[in-house]
């Protein structure tokens, strides 16, 4: 771990499932947190789920840098800290982009990739607009207004999951409530998602689950993945919005169980 910062060593980790099961490193998307994987982990309890709060999110250190290379270094530091040498990786949205870069950085340590509506190589103008929309503070006067906003954004997600999100991810600051992530880190993430898209390294078993009601996964990127990975690429579209693993948990869980464990 030479050269790894103390902040990287202190990243907050949520663990679920079987502590002696096949390890699965789970990387959430921008503005998210590691506890968000709990419903999916409950649906595939055979695995040893390792859900990381990315730098700038949740209860991990919020100090920069917040670029993909740092998130990759942080993920490696977590694996080293937990003495996990070989691991499968699941990434959602921005976490999917980090997962691909992680596999390219240490392919000998990554057994296979599961990419849930990954966000990489996105249109720069769209990312500019999204970043500008994200820049103002997002605060709520009370818990009910925060919950209502989350439920509106997560259409199709069970109300109990929305309640769990509020309980785990909403923080009170003086006279208002806000989600537990750093605005600056989110802004950098949108910038990182506008970087040219890369594909997993050759020979890396990769499962991509695009959300059919999302607009993140481009066919041209899937074509590049197919050209590099060949038979190592599996694509299974899911009829859902971007939060597919919370909206269609059982379906996503079945795909993960088959792909990672080789069982239906």
Beta strands, then each sheet from edge to edge (+ up, - down):
strand 1: 13-17
strand 2: 23-27
strand 3: 48-52
strand 4: 87-92
strand 5: 110-116
strand 6: 170-173
strand 7: 176-179
strand 8: 205-209
strand 9: 233-235
sheet 1: 1+ 3- 2- 4- 5- 8- 9-
sheet 2: 6+ 7-
end
